[in-house]
């Protein structure tokens, strides 16, 4: 499971929540390079982590089977079946459920 968020406290909070649910989490400030990590089943990504990075979405699709995108407004969701949205501020259980749903839709690699 990847957690990608520019804000350090948000990144820590999401990682803690998912680790408490039993997920193995790797957290990053920005979208890592494709060769830098192995492919994961799910990435939880704060929308701010993709701003100003023209290749962020291409890299995300290479390193993760599915993406849970944290948005300020749900209307900004990219039209992509691999992406599930959770509107910020999110409740912990909403995020956990979005991750579970994403993993159920895309079974395969390790989390």
Secondary structure, 3 states (H helix, E strand, C coil): CEEECCCHHHHHHHHHHHHHCCCCCEEECCCCCHHHCCCEEEEEEEHHHHCCCCCHHHHHHHHEEEEEEEECCHHHCCCCCCEEEEECCCCHHHHHHHHHHHHHHCCCCCC
